[in-house]
Structures are given as structure tokens and as C-alpha cells.
Amino acid sequence: MPSTRCTSLGALDKVYERLGKGNRAAIAEVDELDPITGDLLIEQSRQLEMQHWFIRAHLSDTSGHLVTESTLTEMDGAIAAVYALQPGIEGTSDGAFSEGNARNDR
């Protein structure tokens, strides 16, 4: 059974990525009209990006490759994280997970 932690991190990476893009677009739209709101959005964006950085630190290998880099959705991110972070987990054609033979070889 895949770890909930791995699937959650993969999905959260995609959620934070989408939130960051939305915040940056909102800042660009609002900043000239209302600088105070722009400042609030910048601070919120700073906090979101810091949390996103912490999540991505768990999803990167030692060379800096992000396991969710080529994924588009939360589900894709979750699946990519499970494959990369859980040895012995194999996917099936319907997207389900099963424990591979690697666990039996130990």
C-alpha cells in the first residue's frame, strides 16, 4: 500500500504550484489599483512559496530533479511521488498500486 505521505506531498506540490500562479496573476492585476491589497497578496504569496519550497525539498533527488516536474494534476503528482519515493511500489493499468516483488526479495 502506498504511503499517504508520498501521495499527499505529490498532490500538494501541484496545488501550491497552482496557488502560486494565481497569486502572481492577482498581484499583477491589483498592484497598481490598490497597493495595500497588492502588499497583502505579496506577503501571502511569500508564505505560500516558502511552504511550497518545503514540500518540493521532499520531492527532489540529490541532483535537484523534481519527481513531479512533468505532471499536470494532483493525481499525477501523487502517483509520480509514490513511484519515486516508495521502492517496490508498482502501478497497474487502472492506476491502482500493488507491492512489487522487491519487498519479497528482502
N, C-alpha and C positions, 0 to 999 in steps of 0.2 A: 504494500500500500504506500503510495507516495506521501511524503511529508507535507503536512498542511503549511508548514513554514515556507517550504520551497515554492509551493503553488501561490501562496499569498504574496511573497516577495515579487514573483514574476508578474502577477496581475497588478500589484501596487505600482510597479515601475511604469506600466503603461498608463495607469490612472494619473500619477504625478506628472508624467510627460504631457498628457492632455491638459491637465490643470495649468501647467506652466505656460503652454502655448496660449491658452485662453486668457490668462492673466497678462501676458505680454501684449496681446492684442487689445485688451481693455485699457492698459496703461497708455498705449499709443493713441487710442481714441479719446481718452478722458484728460490726459495730462495738460493739454493747452486750455481746455474749457474750465477745469477745476483743479488747480494744483494741489489742494489739500486731499482731494479724493485720489489723485494720482500718487501722492506720497503714501497714502494708506495702502493702495494697491501694490506699490513698490515694496513696502515692508512685508505685506502678506506674501508677495512673490519671493522675497528673500527667504522667508521661513519655509515655504514650500520647496524651494530649490535646495535648501540645506537638508531637509528630510529626504528629498529625492536622492541627493548625493549619498546619504547614509544607506539607503536601500540599494543603490547601484554598487556600493562598495561590496555588498554581499553577493552580487551577481556578476562580478568581474573576475577573470582569472588573473594570474600573476603578470601576464603581458598586457593587461588592460582591456582585453576583449570582453565586451558585454554580451552575456548569453542571450539577452532579449533584443539585441540590436536590430535584427531583421523582422521582428514580429510587429503586428499591427493592432491586435486586440488583446484584451485582458486574458482571454482564454489561451491565445497563442503564447503570450508571455508566461503564463503559468505552466504550460506544457514544456516550453523551452527550458524553464528553470528546473523542472523536475528531471528532464533528461540530462542536463548539465551537472546538477548538484547531487543527484542520487545515483550512485553506481548500482548497477543491477536492475534498474527500472527500464522496462521496455514498453513502447506503445503498441497498440493494436490498430487495425484499420478503422475502427469506430471511435478512436480517441481514448479508449479505456487504457488503464495501466495494469501491468502484471509484473510480478517479481521474476526477474530473469534467472538464468542458470548460474550467474555469477555468485549469487548468495549460496547456492548449493555446493559450489566448488570450494568454499572456505573451510 
